[in-house]
């Protein structure tokens, strides 16, 4: 039997004398890793704590979440995301808060437990709690399902992954708006699950009509640019394009 030839396999950062890769080669490998990585799984608790501590010290953890003990970092919100979240919360504040129907928060913690809530919570972009709703104000967070939630979706974000949690909390309606494409999805609680709502014909167009807040939503094009149109449905005049 012929002798097999064993070639060395180099590990980034390892040193084997003159046969090791040059530092420039290692730098290139690291650069390619950074450019191509889409996510990370860290199973060392110490490394995870250091990572979280760094984010807290830098104060960039405002919208981070914890899913049953797993730390989740959403994509950094771009300006289109912020534009939509701010506008939608403003509209809802005028329709709900100022008309004494309930409370509107632009970002709030929502959990399924009163104590140790930091182990399992989400932070939707807009939270609406109507008078008489099931959600309980715990000061630090809302316990149980708010009546209406809005998530503005950034590229590579998957807001639909939160549907099982929001269903468990009995959120009555959940609206997802993609911050850049302005695609819309409305989910409504049907028994124990949030299910997708089909558009409704309204005033000659297709709208996603809420049964929880007096508003309807649709995607429209303005000068070849995607926009979101919001219209009141309670007989009061009010239409916004954002």
C-alpha positions in Angstrom: 0.0 0.0 0.0 1.3 3.4 -1.0 2.1 5.8 1.8 -0.5 8.5 2.0 0.5 12.2 2.1 -0.9 14.2 5.0 -1.2 17.9 4.3 -1.3 20.4 7.1 -4.6 22.1 7.9 -4.2 25.6 9.3 -6.4 27.1 11.9 -6.8 30.9 12.0 -4.5 32.2 14.8 -2.4 29.0 15.0 1.4 29.1 14.6 3.5 26.4 13.0 6.7 28.2 12.4 7.6 28.9 8.8 4.7 26.8 7.4 2.0 28.9 9.0 0.0 31.3 6.8 1.2 34.9 6.7 -0.6 37.4 8.8 -2.0 39.1 5.7 -3.6 35.8 4.7 -5.1 35.4 8.1 -6.5 38.9 7.9 -8.0 38.1 4.5 -9.7 35.0 5.9 -11.1 37.0 8.8 -12.3 39.7 6.5 -14.1 37.1 4.3 -15.8 35.6 7.4 -17.0 39.1 8.5 -18.3 39.8 5.0 -20.2 36.6 4.6 -21.6 35.9 8.0 -25.4 36.1 8.4 -25.8 35.0 12.0 -24.0 33.5 15.0 -24.7 30.8 17.6 -22.7 31.2 20.8 -22.9 28.4 23.3 -20.4 29.6 25.8 -22.3 31.4 28.6 -19.3 33.5 29.5 -18.8 34.8 25.9 -22.6 35.5 25.7 -22.5 37.5 28.9 -19.4 39.5 27.7 -21.2 40.2 24.4 -24.4 41.4 26.2 -22.4 43.5 28.7 -20.6 45.2 25.8 -23.9 46.1 24.1 -25.3 47.4 27.4 -22.2 49.5 28.0 -22.4 50.9 24.5 -26.2 51.5 25.1 -27.1 49.8 21.8 -29.3 47.2 23.4 -32.6 49.3 23.4 -34.4 46.9 21.0 -32.7 43.7 21.9 -35.0 40.9 23.1 -34.7 37.6 25.1 -36.6 34.6 23.9 -36.8 32.0 26.6 -33.3 32.9 27.8 -31.8 33.3 24.3 -30.5 36.8 23.6 -31.8 38.1 20.2 -30.3 41.1 18.5 -32.5 42.6 15.7 -31.0 44.3 12.6 -30.0 47.9 13.2 -33.0 50.0 12.2 -32.5 52.1 9.1 -34.1 55.4 8.5 -37.1 54.0 6.5 -37.8 51.8 9.5 -37.7 54.7 11.9 -39.8 56.8 9.6 -42.6 54.2 9.4 -42.5 53.4 13.2 -42.7 57.1 14.2 -45.5 57.9 11.7 -47.6 54.9 12.7 -47.2 55.5 16.4 -48.2 59.1 15.8 -51.3 58.2 14.0 -52.3 55.7 16.6 -51.5 58.2 19.4 -53.9 60.7 17.8 -56.7 58.1 17.3 -56.3 56.1 20.5 -54.6 58.1 23.2 -55.9 61.6 22.4 -59.4 60.3 22.0 -59.3 58.5 25.4 -59.6 55.0 23.9 -56.4 53.7 25.5 -52.6 54.0 25.5 -50.0 53.9 22.7 -46.3 53.3 23.2 -43.6 53.6 20.6 -41.7 50.5 21.7 -42.4 48.7 24.9 -41.5 45.4 26.6 -44.1 42.7 26.3 -43.8 39.5 28.4 -45.7 36.4 29.4 -44.7 36.7 33.1 -44.9 39.2 35.9 -41.6 38.4 37.6 -38.3 37.4 35.9 -39.8 38.9 32.7 -36.3 39.6 31.4 -36.1 35.8 30.6 -38.8 36.1 27.9 -39.9 39.3 26.3 -40.4 41.0 22.9 -40.2 44.7 22.1 -42.6 45.6 19.2 -42.3 48.9 17.5 -45.8 50.1 18.5 -48.0 48.8 21.3 -51.7 49.7 21.7 -53.5 48.8 24.9 -57.2 49.7 24.9 -59.3 50.5 27.9 -60.6 47.2 29.3 -57.9 45.2 27.5 -56.2 42.1 29.0 -52.6 43.5 29.2 -51.4 44.5 32.7 -49.1 47.5 33.2 -46.2 46.2 35.4 -44.2 49.4 35.1 -41.2 47.7 33.4 -43.3 45.8 30.9 -46.8 44.8 29.7 -47.9 41.4 31.0 -50.2 39.5 28.6 -51.3 40.5 25.2 -51.8 44.2 24.1 -54.8 44.7 21.8 -52.8 45.8 18.8 -49.1 45.5 17.9 -47.0 46.8 15.0 -43.6 45.5 13.9 -41.8 47.4 11.2 -39.6 44.8 9.5 -36.0 45.5 8.5 -34.2 43.6 5.8 -33.3 40.0 7.0 -35.7 40.4 10.0 -38.4 37.8 10.3 -41.2 39.3 12.4 -43.4 36.3 11.7 -41.2 34.3 14.1 -42.9 36.3 16.9 -46.4 35.1 16.0 -46.4 32.0 18.3 -45.4 34.2 21.3 -48.0 36.9 20.5 -50.6 34.2 20.0 -49.8 32.8 23.4 -50.2 36.3 24.9 -53.6 36.6 23.1 -52.7 39.7 21.1 -55.8 40.6 19.2 -54.2 42.0 16.1 -50.6 42.1 14.8 -49.6 44.3 11.9 -46.3 43.8 10.0 -45.0 46.6 7.8 -41.8 46.1 5.8 -39.9 49.4 6.3 -38.5 49.6 2.7 -40.9 47.6 0.4 -44.0 48.6 2.5 -45.5 45.2 2.1 -48.2 44.6 4.7 -49.5 41.7 6.7 -52.3 41.8 9.2 -52.9 38.9 11.6 -56.0 38.5 13.8 -56.5 36.3 16.8 -58.8 33.4 15.9 -59.3 31.4 19.0 -55.8 30.7 20.2 -53.8 31.6 17.0 -53.1 34.7 15.1 -54.1 34.1 11.5 -53.5 36.1 8.3 -56.3 38.5 7.3 -57.2 38.9 3.7 -57.6 42.4 2.2 -61.1 43.9 2.0 -62.7 45.9 -0.8 -63.2 49.4 0.6 -63.8 52.6 -1.4 -62.6 51.0 -4.6 -59.4 49.6 -3.3 -58.0 46.7 -1.3 -57.4 47.5 2.4 -56.3 45.6 5.5 -59.1 46.6 7.8 -58.5 46.4 11.5 -61.3 45.2 13.8 -59.4 46.5 16.9 -58.5 50.1 16.0 -60.6 52.3 13.7 -58.0 52.2 10.9 -57.4 50.5 7.5 -54.0 50.0 5.9 -52.8 49.5 2.3 -49.6 49.8 0.2 -49.6 52.3 -2.5 -47.2 53.8 -5.0 -46.5 57.6 -5.0 -44.2 58.8 -7.8 -43.0 55.2 -8.2 -42.1 55.0 -4.6 -43.7 52.6 -2.1 -45.8 54.2 0.6 -48.2 53.2 3.3 -51.7 54.7 3.3 -53.7 54.7 6.6 -57.4 55.6 6.7 -59.9 56.0 9.5 -62.9 53.7 9.4 -65.1 55.1 12.1 -66.8 57.8 10.1 -64.3 60.5 11.2 -62.3 62.1 8.4 -58.6 61.1 8.4 -56.2 59.7 5.8 -52.4 59.7 6.0 -49.8 58.6 3.5 -46.4 57.8 5.0 
